[in-house]
Amino acid sequence: MKGRQIILDHLNGREAAALMVDGKLHDFLIDHDDAPRPGTIYRAIADRPMKGQGGMFLSTPDGNVFLRQVKGLSPGQPLLVQVTGYADDGKAIPVTQKVLFKSRYAIVTPDAPGLNVSRSIKDEDLRDTLKGIAHSVMEESEMGLILRSCCMPEEVEEIAEDITAMQAMAEAIMADGEGPAEKLADGDGPHVLAWREWIAPAEVVTEPGSFETHGVLDALETLSSERVTLGGGAFMFIEPTRALVAVDVNTGRDTSPASGLQANLAAARDLPRQLRLRGLGGQITIDVAPMSKKDRRIFESTLRSALKADGVETVMVGWTPLGHFELQRKRDRLPFEGL
């Protein structure tokens, strides 16, 4: 099916959302009962510093969390923190003191004053309109505001309401910094995240059982395999280990001189989507198919473009002496567990 579809349903009793683009699964979100959602805000209590790691453990109602900061903190001190991602096995949940309040149109930044409009919005009339809305709503607030790229001129009232709601929430929570450890706000679930982040025009499907009728279950079934077909006989294996995620790119039966580069470019284009759908992060090591060193630049450029469109924070570390290419990717999801 051509076009974009946002499908909101449940999988194994858990809330989930799928984004289909031209009949292919582009993104998938599913709730997890055993881990706090990214975006969750706590009033935490400083516990003990880990100076060798440059951080401190904090106590929350959901267990210990880890803040990469020691300076200025002392045991027993309450502070507001926000979950930034999921923890590795056996490690504490990562948090930050730079709390953000995100919605579809607006991001309120308590620690960064200033009213800003996304650089992606080029229309000067629209930028002026949005700045006027921001000033009218935030005029008495010391907090900052970022208006996101999805703001449209016909949505002025919705944008104003969104800013007002986020500002009110931010002021209430930021004023609640004293007291025992407490969860102050839950992170957004898959359905709200889909509304917030999948901003391009799309058909929204909400009927129960839509995952089956719209091909989402079939697409998820392929994620149980480590092998990913790249076309032209090429393929790659994506294999997570405790230390890293290994990606092995192969040309298959094609032994022509250009086969290595073609396979590597196909892998570069599809790898961010595969990592996103599989919920994989941390250190990614790519064992590319054989290609000449002069072709490395086009491989890097292709991969950089794919990662830019992906949205998950990923650092291109570079080439190793053995000719592998390494990435460092934020763990903003848990690994997909299968159907």
C-alpha atoms as one frame of an Amber mdcrd trajectory, in Angstrom:
protein
   0.000   0.000   0.000   1.355   3.420  -0.947   1.564   6.285   1.517   2.029
   6.562   5.268  -0.079   4.835   7.905   0.113   5.206  11.678  -1.434   2.121
  13.247  -2.329   2.187  16.951  -3.061  -1.180  18.521  -1.900  -3.559  21.256
   0.561  -6.453  21.071   0.553  -9.181  23.721  -1.541  -6.923  25.941   0.847
  -3.964  25.662   0.194  -0.641  23.968   2.030  -0.375  20.644   2.233   1.844
  17.560   3.509   1.097  14.053   4.468   3.423  11.215   4.095   1.882   7.757
   5.555   3.703   4.736   4.606   2.343   1.315   3.761  -1.017   2.855   7.088
  -1.361   4.726   7.437  -1.165   8.517   9.353   2.070   9.145   9.102   2.381
  12.927   7.586   0.487  15.826   6.989   1.448  19.460   5.858  -0.865  22.237
   5.352  -0.303  25.953   7.447  -2.145  28.542   6.060  -2.948  31.962   9.407
  -3.568  33.656  11.240  -0.306  32.939  10.445   3.403  33.387   9.709   5.119
  30.084  12.211   7.671  28.782  10.907  11.097  29.750   9.783   9.978  33.213
  10.548  12.669  35.816  11.563  11.872  39.408  12.314  13.770  42.536  15.360
  11.658  43.383  17.640  11.565  46.414  21.403  11.646  45.929  22.862   8.421
  47.295  26.559   7.784  46.702  29.109   9.134  44.217  30.966   6.924  41.752
  33.977   9.144  41.185  35.739   6.663  38.951  32.753   6.829  36.596  32.178
  10.551  36.999  28.648  10.205  38.327  26.355   9.496  41.245  23.694   6.936
  42.088  20.323   8.399  43.042  17.396   6.734  44.809  13.899   6.750  43.281
  10.701   4.794  43.995  11.625   2.562  41.019  15.180   1.799  42.176  18.573
   3.368  41.608  19.285   5.676  38.687  22.626   7.041  37.501  23.448  10.713
  36.936  26.682  11.653  35.162  27.486  14.427  37.589  29.175  14.671  40.984
  30.157  18.309  41.388  27.833  20.265  43.627  25.906  17.198  44.846  25.922
  15.676  48.303  24.302  12.497  49.708  20.714  13.056  50.842  20.141  16.000
  48.510  16.829  15.957  46.574  16.941  16.869  42.887  14.723  16.663  39.821
  15.901  14.290  37.102  14.497  12.850  33.873  15.036   9.391  32.381  16.985
   9.663  29.119  16.944   6.047  27.939  17.060   2.407  28.960  19.820   0.794
  30.989  22.163  -1.980  29.932  21.688  -5.280  31.747  22.821  -4.942  35.348
  23.236  -1.165  35.173  21.254   1.733  36.602  18.803   3.767  34.533  20.453
   6.871  32.998  19.002  10.255  33.963  19.758  13.946  33.456  19.083  17.138
  35.383  18.297  18.949  32.127  14.569  18.279  32.268  12.578  18.861  29.075
   8.805  18.973  28.583   8.009  17.786  25.069   4.768  17.807  23.140   3.831
  17.749  19.469   4.384  21.447  18.838   6.450  22.704  21.743   9.400  21.872
  23.990   9.625  23.808  27.251  13.213  24.101  28.558  13.270  25.200  32.225
  17.071  25.535  32.364  17.550  27.232  28.980  15.670  30.543  28.699  14.840
  32.032  25.318  12.085  31.629  22.740  13.145  29.779  19.597  11.574  28.465
  16.404  12.917  25.381  14.626  15.393  26.232  11.880  13.498  23.835   9.620
  10.728  26.422   9.355  11.896  28.750   6.574   8.735  30.798   5.983   9.416
  34.190   7.612   5.721  35.049   8.021   5.120  31.769   9.841   8.214  32.309
  12.005   6.933  35.762  12.986   3.493  34.342  13.795   4.991  31.594  15.946
   7.249  34.019  17.786   4.194  36.176  18.506   2.343  33.166  19.960   5.372
  32.210  22.037   5.762  35.701  23.486   2.045  36.023  24.290   1.951  32.703
  26.188   5.415  32.762  27.793   5.728  36.510  28.505   5.799  36.103  32.306
   7.805  32.880  32.370  11.566  32.576  32.889  11.580  29.223  31.118  12.663
  28.681  27.530  10.622  27.404  24.602  11.354  25.686  21.305   8.615  25.513
  18.674   9.032  22.373  16.603   9.188  21.963  12.836   5.660  20.516  12.606
   4.017  23.856  13.477   1.680  24.918  10.649  -0.114  28.251  10.109  -3.584
  26.689  10.262  -2.850  25.214  13.713  -2.288  28.479  15.601  -4.898  27.789
  18.286  -3.650  24.223  18.853  -0.081  25.484  19.116  -1.046  28.096  21.719
  -2.951  25.476  23.744  -0.002  23.092  23.508   2.448  25.721  24.780   0.099
  26.648  27.629  -0.276  23.020  28.724   3.464  22.323  28.607   4.283  25.539
  30.464   1.773  24.749  33.219   3.128  21.228  33.590   6.721  22.449  33.668
   6.052  25.111  36.287   4.156  22.684  38.538   6.861  20.017  38.440   9.857
  22.355  38.692   8.302  23.898  41.812   8.057  20.464  43.439  11.760  19.840
  44.033  11.710  19.338  47.797  10.671  16.197  49.631  11.238  12.434  49.547
  11.856  10.390  46.422   8.783  10.427  44.180   7.745   9.902  40.566   6.375
  13.229  39.373   5.484  12.412  35.764   5.411   9.346  33.535   7.081   9.327
  30.154   4.799   9.187  27.118   3.501   5.814  25.936   3.645   4.534  22.332
   0.347   6.092  21.203   1.248   9.555  22.509   4.802   9.218  21.168   3.412
   8.382  17.739   1.257  11.541  17.831   4.210  13.579  19.094   7.015  12.338
  16.850   5.490  10.959  13.627   4.481  14.357  12.351   4.343  13.853   8.578
   0.808  13.485   7.122  -0.493   9.945   7.503  -3.650   7.880   7.716  -4.308
   6.978  11.357  -5.764   3.526  12.021  -7.087   2.728  15.514  -9.350  -0.323
  15.087  -8.449  -3.316  17.310  -6.647  -6.014  15.325  -5.176  -3.503  12.863
  -1.662  -4.926  13.263  -2.853  -8.148  11.645  -4.998  -6.616   8.914  -2.362
  -4.071   7.867   0.650  -6.388   7.706   2.404  -5.201  10.869   2.576  -8.687
  12.401   4.141 -10.100   9.235   6.736  -7.333   9.254   7.516  -7.916  12.930
   7.976 -11.628  12.259  11.010 -10.863  10.081  12.735  -9.155  13.032  13.164
 -12.545  14.715  15.759 -13.399  12.057  19.306 -12.069  12.286  19.560 -12.148
   8.487  18.390  -9.102   6.519  18.017  -9.277   2.728  19.504  -6.280   0.935
  18.571  -7.066  -2.673  20.680  -8.236  -5.576  21.637 -11.336  -3.603  23.363
  -9.316  -0.849  22.462  -9.647   2.811  23.655  -8.707   6.283  23.511 -10.338
   9.696  22.686  -8.194  12.754  23.731 -10.047  15.893  23.600  -8.427  19.355
  26.067  -9.665  21.969  26.638  -8.517  25.560  29.460  -6.206  24.472  28.288
  -4.869  21.130  26.061  -5.320  18.100  27.891  -7.035  15.240  26.800  -6.299
  11.661  28.230  -8.539   8.938  27.648  -7.410   5.328  27.918 -10.001   2.538
  27.647  -9.816  -1.248  26.172 -13.292  -1.673  26.888 -14.963  -4.999  27.731
 -11.715  -6.777  31.510 -11.583  -7.225  31.681  -8.592  -9.604  34.122  -5.775
  -8.708  31.311  -3.417  -7.709  29.394  -5.938  -5.593  31.114  -5.024  -2.325
  30.334  -1.321  -2.608  26.743  -1.988  -3.711  26.141  -4.303  -0.742  27.704
  -1.839   1.705  25.616   1.067   0.413  22.437  -0.998   0.659  23.389  -1.931
   4.227  24.109   1.715   5.106  20.682   2.803   3.862  18.753   0.134   5.781
  20.843  -0.260   8.947  19.336   2.665  10.925  15.811   1.326  10.289  16.823
  -2.182  11.317  18.492  -0.968  14.528  15.461   1.197  15.312  12.961  -1.617
  14.806  15.065  -4.114  16.756  15.662  -1.660  19.615  19.437  -2.016  19.434
  21.949   0.517  20.680  25.343   0.881  22.302  28.450  -0.007  20.323  27.732
  -1.086  16.727  30.570  -2.718  14.764  30.063  -3.122  10.995  32.131  -5.711
   9.152  31.698  -4.304   5.648  31.924  -6.335   2.462  35.279  -6.013   0.630
  35.648  -2.666  -1.143  38.516  -0.351  -1.976  39.548   2.346   0.492  38.625
   5.060  -2.010  34.982   3.931  -1.717  34.903   4.464   2.043  33.901   8.113
   1.682  30.730   7.357  -0.274  29.852   4.645   2.258  30.253   7.127   5.114
  28.198   9.760   3.285  25.369   7.294   2.626  25.365   6.096   6.223  25.470
   9.671   7.556  22.403  10.614   5.491  20.493   7.558   6.687  21.358   8.277
  10.328  20.332  11.918   9.978  16.875  10.841   8.826  16.718   8.226  11.588
  16.481  10.612  14.546  18.159   8.377  17.153  21.345   9.985  18.492  24.213
   8.084  16.851  27.912   8.937  16.655  29.934   7.764  13.656  33.150   6.755
  15.427  35.076   5.695  12.322  37.223   2.940  10.883  39.236   0.464  12.927
  42.686  -0.851  11.909  40.973  -4.080  10.804  38.677  -2.210   8.416  35.500
  -2.325  10.519  33.298   0.746  10.902  32.051   1.639  14.385  29.015   3.538
  15.652  27.938   4.544  19.148  24.145   4.660  19.412  21.908   5.882  22.210
  19.823   3.205  23.926  16.428   4.899  23.722  14.521   1.605  23.366  14.643
  -1.898  24.735  15.429  -4.758  22.337  12.403  -6.114  20.502  11.451  -9.411
  22.118   9.502 -10.929  19.220   5.872 -11.896  18.900
